[in-house]
C-alpha cells in the first residue's frame, strides 16, 4: 500500500531500521527486531543504509523481507554516491520484492568527499525526478534548516522543489525542540508545501551522542533537557529513563497538536520502541 494512501485516511506510526554493518549473515537478527516491531502495529518501517551507499544491497533485501512479513517498507535510495545504473538496479530489486514506497535522498556527504560524489544526483530533487512515478515517493526535511543552507527560507524553497518533483510526504530529521517543527509547518505552508510532514523523533539515551547529533543534523538540545543529561550522564540507567521520558513528552505534544504521524528513529532497538509505545498506549490510539 502507498504511504500517501495511508496518510489520506489516518495518522501513522512508523520506525526506522538499518541493515547490519557486517553484511547478510546478520540479517536474521535484524529481522527478529522487525518481527518485534511488527507487534507494535506500525504503518510502515523505513530501511536506511550507510553513508556512501554501504549496505545498500542488504537494505534492499531487508525491505523485501519486511514486505513479506506484511508490513509496508519504506526503502531509502541515496542519490549522492549512486549512478543512474546503480539506481536502476535498486529500482528493479525493490520492484521485484513488491516494494511501493521510497524515500529519495541525496545523502550526507562524507568527510573529504570529492565533487564526483554527487556527479549524477547532486540534489534529492534530481533523484525524485529520475524515479518519476515508479514509487510513492517521500523526502527528508529539516526543522532547523539544512546545515548547508544559510537560511530556513532557502531550505524551504528546496522543500517546495521536492514536492513539485513528486514527493508525496516528508519525514523530518531528528529534533528535540518541538517549536522548530511547528515553525517549519508554518513557514512551509506559506510557501505552498501541502504534503504531510511527519516528525521524526529519536530518543537520546546516551550523553555521548550529543556531539554526533550536532554534527550530523545540527539539532538543538534544549537547555532544560541538556541540564538533565549533564547531571546524569555517567548513569546509563538514569540516562535511558530521561531520554525515553523526553521522547514520550515530545510525542504527546506532537499528537495533541495534530501531527500527521510519528516516525521513531530507534537505532534497531526494539526494546526502546516497545517501551515508548507502552508508555503511550492510550495516546497512540489517537493515531488510529
Long-range contacts (C-beta under 8 A, 24 or more apart in sequence): 1-72, 1-100, 2-100, 2-101, 2-136, 2-168, 3-43, 3-44, 3-72, 3-74, 3-101, 3-136, 3-138, 3-168, 3-169, 4-136, 4-168, 4-169, 5-136, 6-43, 6-44, 6-72, 7-169, 7-196, 7-260, 7-261, 10-43, 10-287, 10-288, 11-255, 11-259, 11-260, 11-261, 11-262, 11-286, 11-287, 11-288, 12-43, 12-44, 12-198, 12-260, 12-261, 12-262, 12-263, 12-287, 13-40, 13-41, 13-42, 13-43, 13-261, 13-262, 13-264, 13-277, 13-284, 13-287, 14-42, 14-43, 14-44, 14-45, 14-46, 14-74, 14-198, 14-261, 14-262, 14-263, 14-264, 15-40, 15-42, 15-45, 15-46, 15-263, 15-264, 15-265, 15-266, 15-273, 16-45, 16-46, 16-47, 16-48, 16-200, 16-263, 16-264, 16-265, 16-266, 17-45, 17-46, 17-47, 17-48, 17-62, 17-266, 17-268, 18-47, 18-48, 18-49, 18-50, 18-55, 18-59, 18-267, 18-268, 19-47, 19-49, 19-55, 19-58, 19-59, 19-61, 19-62, 20-55, 20-58, 21-50, 21-54, 21-55, 23-55, 23-58, 24-58, 24-61, 27-58, 27-61, 27-62, 27-65, 30-62, 30-268, 31-62, 31-65, 31-69, 33-268, 33-269, 33-270, 34-62, 34-65, 34-66, 34-69, 34-71, 35-69, 36-270, 36-273, 36-274, 37-71, 37-266, 37-270, 37-273, 38-69, 38-70, 38-71, 39-274, 40-273, 40-274, 40-277, 42-71, 43-72, 43-261, 44-71, 44-72, 44-73, 44-74, 44-101, 45-71, 45-72, 45-73, 45-74, 46-73, 46-74, 46-75, 46-76, 46-103, 46-171, 46-263, 47-73, 47-74, 47-75, 47-76, 48-76, 49-76, 49-78, 51-107, 51-108, 51-110, 52-81, 52-107, 52-110, 53-78, 53-81, 53-82, 53-86, 53-107, 56-90, 57-93, 60-90, 60-93, 60-94, 60-97, 63-94, 63-97, 63-99, 64-93, 64-94, 64-96, 64-97, 64-98, 64-99, 67-97, 67-98, 67-99, 68-97, 72-100, 72-101, 73-99, 73-101, 74-101, 74-102, 74-103, 74-138, 75-99, 75-101, 75-102, 75-103, 76-102, 76-103, 76-105, 77-102, 77-103, 77-104, 77-105, 77-127, 77-131, 78-105, 78-106, 78-107, 79-104, 79-105, 79-106, 79-107, 79-118, 79-120, 79-121, 79-123, 79-124, 79-126, 79-127, 79-130, 80-105, 80-106, 80-107, 80-108, 80-109, 80-117, 80-118, 80-121, 80-122, 81-107, 81-117, 82-120, 82-121, 83-119, 83-120, 84-120, 84-130, 87-121, 87-127, 87-130, 87-131, 91-131, 91-134, 91-135, 94-135, 95-134, 99-135, 100-135, 100-136, 101-135, 101-136, 101-137, 101-138, 102-131, 102-135, 102-136, 102-137, 102-138, 103-137, 103-138, 103-139, 103-140, 103-171, 104-128, 104-131, 104-137, 104-138, 104-139, 104-167, 105-139, 105-140, 108-216, 123-158, 124-162, 125-158, 125-161, 125-162, 125-165, 128-162, 128-165, 128-166, 128-167, 129-165, 129-166, 131-166, 132-166, 133-166, 136-168, 137-166, 137-167, 137-168, 138-167, 138-168, 138-169, 138-170, 138-171, 139-167, 139-170, 139-171, 140-170, 140-171, 140-172, 140-173, 141-170, 141-171, 141-172, 141-173, 141-184, 141-188, 141-197, 142-172, 142-173, 142-184, 142-217, 142-218, 143-172, 143-173, 143-175, 143-180, 143-181, 143-183, 143-184, 143-199, 144-175, 144-180, 144-217, 144-218, 144-219, 144-220, 145-218, 147-217, 147-218, 152-183, 152-184, 152-187, 153-187, 156-184, 156-187, 156-188, 156-191, 156-193, 157-191, 159-188, 159-191, 159-193, 160-188, 160-191, 160-192, 160-193, 163-192, 163-193, 163-194, 163-195, 167-195, 168-195, 169-195, 169-196, 169-197, 169-198, 169-260, 170-195, 170-196, 170-197, 170-198, 171-197, 171-198, 171-200, 171-263, 172-197, 172-198, 172-199, 172-200, 172-263, 173-200, 173-217, 173-219, 174-200, 174-201, 174-202, 174-213, 174-217, 174-219, 174-265, 175-199, 175-200, 175-201, 175-219, 175-220, 176-204, 176-219, 176-220, 176-221, 176-222, 176-225, 176-246, 176-250, 177-220, 177-222, 178-250, 178-253, 178-254, 180-220, 181-254, 181-259, 182-257, 196-260, 196-261, 197-260, 198-259, 198-260, 198-261, 198-262, 198-263, 199-254, 199-259, 199-261, 199-262, 199-263, 200-263, 200-264, 200-265, 201-247, 201-250, 201-251, 201-254, 201-262, 201-263, 201-264, 201-265, 202-247, 202-264, 202-265, 202-266, 202-267, 203-243, 203-244, 203-246, 203-247, 203-264, 203-266, 203-272, 203-276, 204-229, 204-243, 204-246, 204-247, 205-239, 205-240, 205-242, 205-243, 205-244, 205-272, 206-236, 206-239, 206-243, 207-233, 207-239, 244-272, 244-275, 244-276, 244-279, 247-276, 248-276, 248-279, 248-280, 251-276, 251-280, 251-283, 252-280, 252-283, 255-283, 255-284, 255-286, 255-287, 261-287, 262-287
